Structure formats: structure tokens, C-alpha cells
Amino acid sequence: MRPLDGLRVSGQADRGGVTDGAPTVEGTRAAGRRRIVIITGLSGAGKSNALQAFEDAGYFCVDNLPPRMVPAVMEATGEGVGGPDGVVAVMDMRGRRYFGEELERSLEAVEREKGWDHRILFIESDDPSLVRRYKESRRPHPAAKNGDVLEAIRRERRDLSTLREMADLIVDTSGYSALDARLRFKKLAESFSSRLTVSLISFGFKHGTPMDVDTLLDVRFLPNPHYDPNLRPLTGHDPPVRDAVLGLADCQEFLQKASDLLSFLVPRYDAEGKTYFTLGIGCTGGRHRSVAIVEELAKRLRVRDIGVDLFVRHRDVER
């Protein structure tokens, strides 16, 4: 994925625990710049929810826009004062014949246009989640033949693989409820117009690593509460597990180093124009150590007030 840009950087005094000389951000976006966001990805993964979130955030939204129409939409919405901060266009399998070189040409035109920048947001989910959603909604998959939804999902995943590689941000909605997805896209849409959003996700390695994380930290070096019969049925939200994990000297040192690392990285990602940063913290099952550590790390970051919107998710705690 390409790095995001568009913010102005200056070396000033510290912010949120960062030492003097660290880059800080002047404003939330370069003055007067507007943005076009291309939303694409797998059918059933949540593109409609994302589009609605951006519309609520004040963007001009177009569904199923052919890439060649991007310059015309930019011209129409960019005229005059008081127009929208940006344009959001959904491009998916319904317009697949337009992908490839035509989309690349349109994005090159955006780069040549003064006062505009672009982002590609790719939304995906795992096969079981997509199959379940189609069964629940009883809607046909746009690529399904003879009702074979799973094969249609896999074919669509292959067809969109090149577009996924072009994406600036990939969001995985596997296991999300409809409400969770709406809340996440709401935060995402707001972050595209404002400050950096940091997402902390706990997970279990035995269930696979999250697909949408930027950085992973493995906490399996800590003793596993799963092997304590009294702690096994509990989770990292429960005081006995939290005390057992956070009471370890190694855990406290890890939390200090992780907090320092994020305090160092986040302002620099912000200064480079990154709008969304996701940190995954994994243990074996995703129910004990990683949950307790994510909650404690989020608490410490809020105390440090590093100037971001913070989002916490526990992917596997209910497994």
C-alpha cells in the first residue's frame, strides 16, 4: 500500500510525550485541498456502510462511478466556495470492465490536479463472514453463477487482487456486526477529514492474524492464563485475569516500551498524512493476555493524550 500524504510538517516542541524536534502537524489537511476517496472491495464486505458514513461526514458520494468520470465529478464539485471537502466513489464488480488502466489514468489525472489528492479504500472480509451475510440478506451475489456464493466470492477476490494492491488502506470487516461496521466506518470517515485514528486490536494467533493491521506485537512470551483452571473460563476483561497478566514485571516493561513506541510513531505517521493506523496485539487464543494488554495500553495512551482518535476491538474474546 502506498503511504498517505497531504499534511504539512514542522519540527516543534513535543506533543503527547514526544521529545523536542519530533514532527508535528499544522492543521488537519493542507489548506484548501480536497480529496477523492475510491471505495472498492468485495461484495458484502461493507461498501454501502462505508459510503453512508462518508456521506454523513459531508462528502459528495457517488455509487458505481466509472473511473473515466472521476475528473468530471471533481470539476463539478470543486467549483466555487463552500463545496464538499471531497468526493467518494464506489467502484466494484458491477463496473469491473472499467478497472485497470482506466482507473490508473484517472488517478494520474487527480495527481496532476492542483488542490486535490486521492485515496483508495479496499474493504474485504473472510469467506465465512461473506457467505453468512449473503445467506442472512437473501440477496444474490453479483458474480454468482448457479447460486454458488462461495465460488463467486473466491472469483471476485481473485479479480480484485490487483486493485487491492493499489489500495492506500485495507479494512477487514470479518466478524463485525452491522453496528460494529457502521461505527468503524463512521470513525474512518471522520479521520479522513481530521486527525489520525489509531485502532488497537487483540486477537489469537490460532485463529489467524488480522488482515488489516499495520503492525503486529506478539505477547505469547507471557505466561498463559489458559493453563490456570480458575482463569481459563474468564477473559482479559475480568479482574483476576487482568491482575495476573498486568502484575508481571515483564508485562509492565512491555507496556512501557509499547507506549513509548506508539508515542514516537503516531505523530510521525500523522505528519506523513497517514489517517488510520492499526496495531494488532496477539496471544494464543485472543481471550486473556492480548485483551488485558490492549485495554491497558489504550488507557495509557489516553493518559498521554497523543492527539489521536482511539478505537479498541477484541476480535476473538468471545470464541
N, C-alpha and C positions, 0 to 999 in steps of 0.2 A: 504494500500500500504506500502511496506517496505521502510525504509529510504535508501537513496543512500549513498555510501561511496567511499573511494578511494583517498581522499586528505589528505595531511599532515598538521597538525595544530601546530601553535606555538603562545604563548602569547607574543605579541609585542606591540609597541606603536599603537596609534589609526590609523584608516583608514576610511576616509569618515565620520567623525563626531562621531565615536565610541570611548568611553573612553578607557584610558590605561588599558591593561590587557585583552582586548577582543581578541578572537581567530582570527587569520588572516591566509591566505592561502599562502603556499610556492609553487609557480608554479601552473599549471592548473590541472595536474594529477600526481599521483605517478610516479616517474621516471621509464621509461621502461615498464609501464603497457599498455596492450591492452584491448580492450573491445568488447564484442559481444552484439549486440542490437537485441532483438527479437521484430519485429513489427507484431502486430496482431490486431484484432478488427473486426468491422462489414464491410461487403461488401458494397462498395460505400462510405465509410466514408473518404477515402483518403490515403489508404496504399500505393498506387502506387506513389502518390505525395511525400509521406514521404520517400519512398525507393529512388526515384530520388534525393531528397535533400541530403540524406546521401551519395549517390554515388558521387555527386558533391563535397561533403566535404572531399572526399578521402577515404571513407570506401570501403571495398570489399563487394559487395552486391549479395545476392542470393535470388531468389524468390521461394516460395513454397518448402522450405527446410524441409525434415523430421527431427524431433528433434534428432533422433539417429545419424544423420550425423554431428551434431554440433562439436563433438571432432575431427573428421577428417578434417573439414574445418579449425578449429583452428590450427591444426598441420600443414596443408599445408600453411596457410598464416602467421604463426608465425615463420617460418624458415628463418634464415638469417637476415641481417641488411637492413633497408630501405623498409621493408614491410609496408602494410597499418596499420594505428593506430588501426583499429578494423574491425569487421565483422558485417554486418547487414543481418538478415534473416527474410523474411516474412513468417509467418505461419498463415494460415486462414482456412476457411471451406473446401477448396479443400483437406486439409490434416487432417481433423478433427479426423480421426481414430488414429492419432499419438499423440493427446493431452493427458493430464492427466499424468499418472505415467511415461510415456516415456519422456515427456518434463521435468518433475521434476528430473528424473535421469540424464538427460543431463546437467541440470543446476547445479546439485550437482557435476558433473564431472568438470564443469567450476570452481566452488569454490575450488576444490582441485588442480587446475592447477595454478602453480606459474606464476605471470606476467599477469593474465587475471582477468577481472571481467565481470559481466553481468548486463543488464538492460532489462526490459520488457516494451515496449511502446504499450499501448492499445488505438486504435483510434475508436471513436464512433460518432454518430450523432443522432438527434431525428428522429422519424418515418417520419414526413412530408418532411424533407430535403432529406432523403434517397429515398423516393418514387419519389420525383420530379427529383432527379438526374437520376434515372433509366428510367423515362419517357423521359427525355431530351436526354439521351445517346442511348435509344432504345436497350440496352443490357439486356440479361436475367439475373435475379438474380440466383446465383449458387444453392440456396436452394429452388427456386420457383417450385411449382407444379401447373399445370393448369393455369399458368400465374398470380397467386395470390401473388403479390410482397409484400404487407403489411403483410400477414401471414408468408411469408418467412423471412422477417426482424424480426418479433417477435420471430419466432422459433430460428433463428440464435442468437438473443440476449440472449435467454434462454440457448442455448447450450454453449455459450461462457462466461456465468456468472462466472464460476469457474476460468477461465483464467483471467477474468477481475480483480478478487480479488487478483490474484498473481502479478498484474502489479505494477511497480515502478512509472509509470507516465501514466495518462489518459488524452487524448486530445479530446475535444468535438469540432467538426467542424460544428455544427448546424448553418445554416445561412451564412456560409462562401461562398464567391465566389471562383472560381478556382484560381484566382490570390491571394486572401487573404490566401487561404490554402497553396499555394506554398511559399508565403513569410513567413508564420508562421513556416512551416516545415524547411525552409532554416535557420531561426534563431535557431530553435530547434537543428538541426544537428550541427550547429556551436557551440552551447552551450554545447553539449555533449563532444566536444573536447577542449573547452576553459572555459570561466568564466560563472558564474551564469547568467541566463536570468530571469528577473522579468517582468511579464505581469500584467498590470493593466486593469481591465475590468469594465466598467459601465454597469448596467442592471436595469431592472424594475422588482420588486418582483411580480407584477401581471402577468408577462409573465413567471414566474418560475425562480428559481435560476440556474445559470450555473453549469454544471455537473463537470467541470474540474478545479474548483478553490480549492486552499489550505486553504484560509482564507476569510471570509466574513465580511464586515463592513456595517452597516445599517445607512443611513443618513436621514431616514424619520423623525428624530427629528427636522429637519429644516423646516421652512415654505415652503409650496409647491407653486412654481410659476404657476402651472397649474390653480390655482384659481384666478389669475390676468388675466383679458381678454386681456390685452396688451402683456402679456408674454406667454400666452398659445400656440400660433402658433409658437413660437420661440424655440430654443434649447439651451443647455448649451454652445454651441459654440458662440452664439450671445452675444455681449457686454451687452445689458440690462439685460439678464438673469444672465450672469456671475457676473455683478456688484451686482445684487440683492442677489445672493447666497453668494458670497465671501465677501460682505460687512457686513455680520452678524458677531457679536463678537463670537457667538458660533461656527460658521463655521471656523473662524480663529484659535480658540483654538483647534478644532478638527484636522485641518490640521497640526498644530504644533505637537500635540500628535501622529498623524498617521505618520508623517515624522520621529519623534524620534523613534517610534516603529519599522519602517522599517529599520532605520539606525542601530538599535540594532540587529534585527533579521537576516537581509540579510547576514552579514559577518559570522554569526554563521551557517546559512544554508549552505553557501558556504564551510565553514570549514568541515562540516559533509558530504560533497560530493553531496549535492543536486544540480542538474543542472538547474532546472526550478521551479520557484515559481510564483504562480498566485494569485493575490489579487482581489477579487470582491467587488465593491462598489455599493450598491443598493439603489434606491429610489422607489417610487411607479410605475412610468411609464418608467423610464430609459431614459428620454429625457432632463431633466432640471438639478436637483441637482447633480445627480451622474456624469453626463457628465462634468459639470463645475469643480467638485471636483477632478475627475480623471485627467483632464488636468492640474489643478493647482498643484496637488500632484506630477505628473510627472515632472513638471517644477522645483519644489523644490528639488526633488531627483537628477535631472541633475545638479543643482547648488551645491548640497552637494557632487556630484561625489563619490558615494558609491561603485564604481568599478563593475558595472553590465551592461549588455545589457538590455535596457528598451524597452518594447513593450506595446503600448496602443491600446485598442479596445473598441468601443462603440457598444454593441450588439443591443440595442433597440432604438437607437436615430432616426431611420427612420420609426418607427412604427406609 
